[in-house]
């Protein structure tokens, strides 16, 4: 028998150094084995399962307190988008109807705001002199009321007197017309008497009464609008600082300081324009009053008030007042009418080229072409009110264009 291979020798534990046995296993790092607590890097993340009716991009609902947890937002569907768009169009149309129906009241509010901005510098000046804010507002409002009453007292008596004189002279005028053979021939030829008698029926009387009632409604409506503007102006003057602070608080904090600086500059320009326009109007009225006394025009104070009021209207107001006074002068006699026309022709040149530029140069810097276009657009949109606020609006737009729009365009 042949002997088998010798058994393989196994390493003896005695050959291992004792220091290696006592050394901990962490000192000899080995390849880490994956465990259940530490997933492998090659394992893909779990895919979220979509929930029907829930937008995965929306943040989860957070409890809001005692009213419970809010639900998920509604699903964005084509029906919801169309309904929201239709609702927005309906609200926009409703807002348009509301503005159109309340246009008269909004115009009164704009006039009151404009007057409050123009009169606020006077209130501020009185406050710097140590007058309390309430007394300053009351003093400015009382001055405006006195000026308004003075204008009414100056205008109403001449109108009533002239109307009464005309009514008293109607019989004598009719007698003179009857004595005129030419007028009698026309009356007989065109049957004027029969037509007048035929027109004097119930329908004509009703129309006349309607006209009288319409005139009374116009008078009371004018008084109501005047009182409304006066009351709103007083309220705006009393709460001017609070309203301005509220308006600035609606602007984001990051832009609030710049908006406040620009807004204060706009308010200062509007106030300066108002003060300058009033100064020019008072000067025109005083000059007209002196001239009317010199040439012996009837009702000189009333004519001076008319010129001062019409002079507040830019571009066309001075011409309108000159035409009214000149017509009164021509009604008195021909030389007086010619003198009135020459006087206003010279005064308007002085006002347009000397007084107006010097007064307005320090307040508003508006191009003449822009001022003319603004006045025409203001008259077309809002009538006399639009003409009054046209130039301050253009000054504000120029400031915004120069400080906001043009620098932004240069940075692009």
MOLIN-V568522 format. One record per helix or strand of 3 or more residues. SS is the DSSP state (helix for helix, strand for strand). FROM is the first residue (numbers start at 0). TO is the last residue. If there is no record, write none. Layout:
{{SS/FROM/TO} {SS/FROM/TO}}
//
This chain:
{{helix/12/14} {helix/17/21} {helix/24/26} {helix/77/100} {helix/102/127} {helix/132/178} {helix/180/189} {helix/191/198} {helix/201/237} {helix/239/248} {helix/252/294} {helix/299/310} {helix/316/331} {helix/333/360} {helix/367/381} {helix/383/410}}
//
